[in-house]
Amino acid sequence: MKFCILSTIFLVVFCVEPTFSGIRTSDSFEIQYIPYILARRCRCLSDNAQCWPSSTLWQKFNESIDGRLISPKPSAAPCNLNPSSFNSCTITPVQWHDPFWRDDQPGAMQCSNWENSSCSIYYYSSTCNQGSVPILGVKATLPEHVQTTLEFVNTHNLRLVIKNTGHDFAGRSTAYGSLLLWLHHMKNKALMSEFTTCDGEIVSNAIRLEAGVQWGEVFQWLGTYNLIAIGGASGTVGSVGGFLQGGGHGPLTRWKGLAVDQVLEYDVVLADGRRETVNACRNRDLFWALRGGGGGTFGVVLSAVLRTYPSPSVVSYYLDFVANSTSRYHEFIHHFVRLLPTIADAGWTSYFYLSNTGFQGAFFLPNGNMNMAEILKNQLTSNFQDFNITHAGPHPFPSYVDVYNGIFSWSNPTGGNLHMSSRLIPEDIVRNRANDVAQAFLQANNYSSSTLIGHLVAGGEVSTSKQNNSVNPAWRTALLHMIYTESWSDGTSNEEQQKIVKRVAERVKILQTIAGGSQSASYMNEADPNEPEWQQKFYGTMEIYNRLKAIKDTVDPNGIFVCKNCVGSDDWSDDLNCPKISSGTLLSVSILNILLLIFFFLN
Ligand SMILES: Cc1cc2nc3c(=O)[nH]c(=O)nc-3n(C[C@H](O)[C@H](O)[C@H](O)COP(=O)(O)OP(=O)(O)OC[C@H]3O[C@@H](n4cnc5c(N)ncnc54)[C@H](O)[C@@H]3O)c2cc1C
């Protein structure tokens, strides 16, 4: 009898968990039935010989994935094997900063700081270590490789990271001790002259892109049909990975909406290895979540079906100068910010950079003409003839692929150490508080090694889109996306790096004053990995975050897909390897302890 009572208490206490957390239930005391809490365990990492699969098991697994097991290495490792390898190191600084060179290596991250390894091409490191680069990976080329990998990960309770291109600014595509699922070689793409969506819409020229296809490849390919898809500014970013699932802005988003607004369907492998079609009729909640809720969180996207459009012609204009005095520079920035609504209303997209008293601005207008570009040039520069301005253009491009080949394909060097923070700036603030906006730009950027990057990529169709997806709703009311960045060279002390990280967090508070204060938003793909209150900042509101988390708990109850500041990561330890013991569980354990004490006392 006593045993029965005790068993009942045990079941009630452990299987019905009272959850106090503000994240799960906001402010109410709610009892939730979450049996999965018992299934979550600390992950087995590669340094744990007790649980890490034996070489025989790895061999069997390798056979089951057609021999696709690989050993990723940090990008500078070949130069650090021994002093003589450093002297004969063939990795040049040009390669080091080449995003294509990085894309092709399973262990390389585009921001090399995320490899977290002591290896460098700039000095010989006798302690060159693996850092955060997984020691084993799967170079997947088929959906079956992905499915078999997930089965293996589940069986052995491994930590998994999904990697496409390694562009992630928060290092979410690499993790110490994990198994890497590398999708870079899944390169199929198909153009469908007519795609019928599950709810009956017939879409002309939709494309299906597999997980490893990059935007540059898409632009080149579609260029031959005079079509365009809505991608990023950088051709090396993956088309359907973290970029798409987190939102995706680019030179054409003001014209046709965010990249995520173009998704018609996904093909997904779920945490348990099942393969599912995800669209507006099947797995509808997941479809909503995968369109904005972030990469590496809900499943492995094998491919996505996207809309395309007949390519617009584009005119471009670029200017670059260092002002001849600080006061004149301030005058220009105030003038520029006051002009932004006019520029936006004419349909321009812009990327602009402020550093010290320097300014670079690139402007693109889909379906624009040279006359409009001359007007823009005049508006920007006529009062600043005393500056020594370098101009490129105005220049007409017959189609988007020509802009890509002429401008974007050779920009965006990577490979450095970088930390950033960002805010989306609401359109009404830019229009009505231009003076405050200009002041904030100047104040945020008055540090010598920093750059303030402006993206005029919102407003227009990003605001008017009627898509019902989970992208941060702040995109719909924003005009600008502003990023504050600092970089450092290899060998910079940890102390100095910490100072940079702190400063980046401080500087964004200045941008926050013109971004809606404490409720301001940050684009999760270009954000501070240490952003406090990231749930609200990256996902828009706690209501949206909680809905995403409920979907996450349904499709991935054991938290197989976990990454920094991704939905549900707040249930895991800082290194994301162990489930957190929530206040509810702690309470349950305490109650159980008391009951056991009473039981033994009575006996
Ligand atoms: C040089 C550069 C230029 C950039 N330009 C732009 C830009 O113009 N516009 C813009 O919006 N952003 C831009 N970004 C930011 C970019 O959106 C993010 O870095 C994004 O995370 C890249 O996604 P990825 O899949 O290519 O990278 P990865 O680092 O490989 O992956 C990023 C995240 O997505 C997950 N993931 C990758 N593939 C899949 C998949 N198939 N299924 C599920 N999860 C997956 C990973 O686990 C990781 O969490 C740029 C970044 C860099 C470094």
The ligand as an ORCA input file, in Angstrom:
! r2SCAN-3c Opt
* xyz 0 1
  C      29.264     37.997    -45.549
  C      27.869     37.918    -45.030
  C      26.849     38.539    -45.739
  C      25.536     38.454    -45.282
  N      24.541     39.073    -45.995
  C      23.263     38.979    -45.578
  C      22.206     39.600    -46.311
  O      22.419     40.229    -47.344
  N      20.945     39.481    -45.838
  C      20.655     38.785    -44.701
  O      19.481     38.696    -44.341
  N      21.631     38.194    -43.981
  C      22.920     38.272    -44.396
  N      23.908     37.680    -43.662
  C      23.538     36.973    -42.427
  C      22.985     35.591    -42.751
  O      21.594     35.666    -42.941
  C      23.266     34.638    -41.577
  O      24.646     34.527    -41.410
  C      22.634     33.273    -41.790
  O      22.662     32.602    -40.563
  C      23.368     32.469    -42.849
  O      22.720     31.245    -43.089
  P      23.539     30.016    -43.691
  O      22.623     28.863    -43.724
  O      24.187     30.439    -44.947
  O      24.716     29.850    -42.623
  P      25.129     28.720    -41.566
  O      26.114     29.381    -40.664
  O      25.580     27.493    -42.235
  O      23.793     28.391    -40.784
  C      23.122     29.385    -40.017
  C      22.083     28.751    -39.088
  O      21.105     28.059    -39.852
  C      21.095     26.658    -39.530
  N      20.899     25.953    -40.797
  C      21.664     26.027    -41.908
  N      21.136     25.280    -42.877
  C      20.013     24.713    -42.384
  C      19.026     23.833    -42.920
  N      19.075     23.398    -44.164
  N      18.008     23.459    -42.118
  C      17.904     23.913    -40.851
  N      18.820     24.740    -40.287
  C      19.850     25.143    -41.054
  C      22.430     26.386    -38.847
  O      22.343     25.318    -37.949
  C      22.666     27.707    -38.140
  O      21.913     27.726    -36.930
  C      25.239     37.739    -44.091
  C      26.270     37.108    -43.384
  C      27.581     37.199    -43.843
  C      28.689     36.553    -43.065
*
